[in-house]
Amino acid sequence: MIAFGPVPSRRLGRSLGVNNIPPKRCTYSCVYCQLGRTIQMQVRRQEFYAPEEVAREVEAKLAQARESGEPVEYLTFVPDGEPTLDVNLGRAVELLKPTGVKVAVITNGSLIWQEEVRAALLMADWVSLKVDAVQEEVWRRIDRPHGSLRLAAILDGMAAFAAEYRGELVTETMLVAGLNDGEESVSAVAEFLGSLRPAAAYLSIPTRPPAEEWVRPPTEAALNRAYQVLSKSVARVEYLIGYEGNAFAFTGAVEDDLLSITAVHPMREEAVTEFLARAGADWEVVRRLVAQGRLAEAEYEGQRFYLRPVASFERA
């Protein structure tokens, strides 16, 4: 199935998915991938489906959604492999433009050192680049790239793309305990992301069964530290953990609102105090949520923060 959805997405609202790659062909075999180990590692771009076929299926699905009263805010290339392996990606994006719906591409960025790949991505309205690590050893351990790929070329390609791109650029970093959640690795990523100047930098953790059984999410302390470090380099940092709830909304349900906000980013102690005051509640709410294991405390540089426990992310 080339077109699927629409599905809710905190980043993109109502998104209709475009699966332009057969499972599971990729340039990486990430240790945390929820689709399992890569079946066929490759870096050579090729045609998988004719772009006209992709456009037809997407347009048909879009028409069905509209007939059912389902809003669609983005057409998102988010396949069972790496979307830029499709040599016709740019043409497919071009054919979808007349729909009037914005086009997004979620890519690991591994082929962005190629000019033709950058040209295809430039046509999209919204692009997400994966940046799990910027240190060679860490990158190879977590993303397990095709042997011909070179990290320096990829990072240079990302920089070139960011300098030219006029759409909305975001990044995503998956944190795995013991691999890339240490302060040195996170600081290096933060410095690089600062040079890209993305509209948002998203932090993810493994929330579904990964390709390798030994993969574990970071601790709350490590996750909070990563958020704080990235926030020094990027204006907007958010968690991306599969939670599509009522983030940022104030509904009057104090516990639900507090949990929805902390699922997106940690809150400093004084921010929680202000939130409770506006809601007409007291700290008993926080103490109860912590005691129930629904809220966790973490410290960074002498400040106390509150965030959703990692275990709750895994159940999301």
N, C-alpha and C positions, 0 to 999 in steps of 0.2 A: 504494500500500500504506500503510494507516494505522498498522498495528502491525508492528514489526520487532525482531529479536533473539531472545533476550537477547544483549547484547554486554558485554565486560568494560570497566569504567570505574574508574579509580583513585579518583575522587571518590565513586562510588556503588556500587561493587561490581559485581554482575550487574544490568544495567539493560535493561529492555524498552522500546524506543523508541516514542513516539507521534508520528506525523507528521500534525498537524492542520491544516497549511497547504499548499496546492498550490505547487509550485515555480514561480518563486521570487518570492513576494510579500513585500515587506519595507518597513519604514519607513526603512531605511538601504540604501546601496549601498557597503559598506565596501571599501576598496582591496585588502584582503588576503583577501576572502572566497573560500574554496575552492570554493564553488558557482558562482563567476563573478559577473558584474554582475547586479544586480537586474533582472528582466524587467518587473515592474510595481511601481513605487513607490506606496505608499498609506499613509494614516493612518486612513482610515475603517474602523472595525471592521464585520465582517459575518459571516454564517454561511457556512462552506465545506462542512462536513459536519454532519449532525444529531448532537447529542451522544449520542443513543442508538446511532447507527451506530458512532461512535468507541468507545463502551463495549463494544459487541458484539464488534468486531474485536479489541480489546485483551483482553477476557475469553477469546476463542477462542485467541488466541496464548498467553496465560498458561496456559490448560489444556493446550495442546500441550507447553509447556515443562515443566510439572509432570509430565506423563505420561512425558516423556523423562528425568526426573530432573534437569532443569536448574533451579538455584535462581534466583529473581528477587527482588532486594532493593528495586528501585525501578521504578516506571512513570514514564518520563521524557518530558515534552513537549519534544522537540528536533527541530522540523520543518525543512522546506526553506525556511522563511521565518520571520517573527516570530510566535511563538505567541499573543501577546496581541492580534493582529489578529482572532482568532477570538472573536466576540461570545459564543459558548457555552462558552468556556474554563472558567469557574467551574462550570457545570452538568456538563461532562464530568468535571471533577475530582470533583465530588460523586457522580456515578454510579459512579466507580471506587473510592470509599472502601470499599464492602462487600467488595472483593477481599481486604482485609487487608494489601495491599502499599502501602508508602509512595509518595506521588506527588511528583515533582520537576518543576520548570519552569525551563528555561534561556532567559532573555529578555534582549534588549538594553536593556530598561528604558525605551525611548523613549516609551511611552504610559502610564507609571506616574503621570504627573501627573493622570490621570483617576481619579476615585474608584472607578468601577466596575471598572477594571483592578486597582487595589489590592485591592479586595474579592475578585476572582477569585484573585489570587495569595496572599492570606491563607489560602485554603483548602488550599494545598499544604503538604507537610511540609518541603520543601527548595526554595529558590529561589536561582538564580544571576543576578546583575545584571552587565551589561557596563558597565565604566567605563574606556574607553580614554583619555579626556581630560576635564578640567573647565575648560579654557580654550576659549573660543568658536572662535577661529581654528584651533586644533589639532583640535578635535572635527569641524569642518566638512571639514577636509582629509583626515582619516583615515576617518571614518564616513560622510561624504557623505550627511547626513540629508535627508529630505523637507523642502522649503522652508518648510513651515508650522511645523516643530518649533522649539522654543526651549529651549536648553540649561538656562537658569536654572530653568524650570518642571520639567524632567526631574530636575534635582538636588534641587529642593525635594520632588518626588514621592518620590524615593528615600529622602530623609530622613524623610518622613512614614511611609513604609512600614516602614522599619527600626525606627522608634519603636513601631510597633504590632504588628509581626510577632512571633510566638512560636515559629515553626519555625526551621530552620537556614538562615541567610542567608550566602551566599558571594558574592564578586565575582570578575570575570575582566577582566584588562587585557591586550590584545594590543599588543605592542611592535613598531613598525616603524622601521627605521633612518631617521634624518633627519626623522621626523614627530613622534613622541611619546616617544622614548627619551632625550631630553636631561634634564639634572638639574632644570631649572625645571619642565618638564611633569610629570615623575615626582614631584617634591616636592609639587606642587599636588594631584595625584591622591592621594598618601599622606595629605595633610592631610584631604582629603574622606573617604577611606576610614576614617580614624581616628574621624571623627564618626559614621560608620555602625556601627562596631564589628562587622564581619562575623566569623563563626566562622573564616573563612579567606579570604585574598586570593590568587588564582591569577594568575600571570604566564605569558602565552603568547607564542610567536613564530610567524611563518609557517613551516609545515613541509610544506605542499602547494602546488601551483601556485595562485597568487593571481589575483584578478580583473584586476589590473594587473601587467604583466610587470616593471615597474620596482621593485616592492616587494621589499625585502630585510630579513632579520632583523637585529637589533642585533648588535654585537660582544660577545664574552664580557665585556669590561670594562664595557660599558654595561648588559648584562644583570645582572651582579653588582652594579653600583651601584644599579640599580633594586630589586633584592632587598633590599639593605642599607637603602636609604631607606624602603621600605615597611615593613620590619621595625621601624623606630622608631615607627611609628604603629599597626601591626596585629600582634596577638600571633602569628598563624600565617600565614606566607607560603610558597607553594610554586610551583614551576614546573609548568606544565601543557602538555606538549609532545608528547602523543600516546604517551608511553612508559608502558606498562601492566605493566612488569616487576616485579621483586621489591623494590620500594622499601621501605626501612627494615628489611628482613629481614637477619639475619645467618645465613648458611648454612654458613659455613666456607670458601666459595670467595671468597678475599680480593678478587681483581680484580672479579669479578661484583658482589659486595656493595658495593664502593666505587663502581663505576659506577652501580649502581642508586640509591644514596643521592644522589650528585651530580647525577643526572638530576632530582631533586626539589628540591634546594636546594644552594647552594655550601657547602663545608666549610672552616672556618678551618684554618690550618696546624696549630695545636695539637690540633684535633679529629681531624685525620687521624693525627697522631702517636699519640693515645690509641687510635684505632681500630686502627691497626697493632699497637700493643702488646697489645691484647686478642686480636687474631687471631694473635699470635705471628709477625708478619711485620716486614720492615724497609722503609726508604725506597726500596729498589731497585724495589719494586712500583710506586711512584708515578713514579719516574724513567722506568721502562719504558713506563708508560701515557702519560706526557707525550710521550715520544719517538715513540710510535706514533700520536700525534694523537688518542688516545682520552680523554685528560684534559687540561684546560687550566688555566693559572694566570692569576689576575687579582688586582689590588690595589685596596683601598679604604680610605681613611683610615689608611694605614700598615700595614694588615694584609694578609697574603697569603691568598688563597682558592683552592680547587680546585673545578672544575665541569666538567660535560660540555661539550665543544666544540659551538658552534652548528651546525657542519656535521653532527655526529652526530645532532642533533635533526632536521635536515632529512631525514635518511635514515630516521628512526624510523617 
